[in-house]
Amino acid sequence: MKLILLGAPGAGKGTVAKMLTAIDGSVQISTGDILRGEVQAGSELGRKAEEYMNKGDLVPDSLIMGIMEKRLQQPDCAQGFLLDGFPRTIPQAEALKELLARIDITLDMVVSIEVPRDVILDRLTTRRTCANSACQAIYNVKSSPPQKEGVCDKCGSPVIQRDDETVAAINHRLETYNQKTAPLVGFYEKEGLLKSITGTSSDAVVNTIKSELGM
Ligand code: AMP
């Protein structure tokens, strides 16, 4: 399947994407995960991106399109992909449309996951992430803590609160989402690709996507 997952930070895009990869081997492509990996590796791209990310601002479109142009042409994308956290602005959506036409890829659907703001705020402030950039497993101190406090079940690395998941940074990220990313819903509605799904349960969101795709 070739899908874009839209939704505010904390709407569950990453969880839904991970569940969908298990269905048909499509790969999850999270620009946030790629950028955090670059920051941890100390690359030039990581150094450029870090100051935007820590403030909860978007990284410039040109950096993101450079990453995605390469990533979408890697062989593992042929089976399908789930775009998680990209595109985030109208110029990114326009550049993606041009890129997909050029490399002859057709999207199946754009899913907008709609979750109430209070649920999102609660999820993000209680979310913890594995610090190992190759793992980035997600935990929640209330609903799914690691077995040993502060230690990743999967790889044993420390489990941390991301710098951009403090209350101030989260409020700023949600504002940025409303201003810059929410207009993509209208963009993809016009393209005839949009399916909005309201729901706080990732299982229910995945089941709706499967039935929309006739799976
Ligand atoms: P995420 O894990 O998707 O919430 O992304 C974390 C941070 O990475 C965001 O707050 C942005 O600073 C940056 N980022 C991720 N994806 C994009 C994108 N498509 N465009 C611009 N910045 C992005």
Residues whose N, C-alpha, C, O or C-beta is under 5 A from the ligand:
A	BS01	AMP	P9 T31 G32 D33 L35 Y52 M53 G56 D57 L58 V59 I64 D84 G85 F86 P87 R88
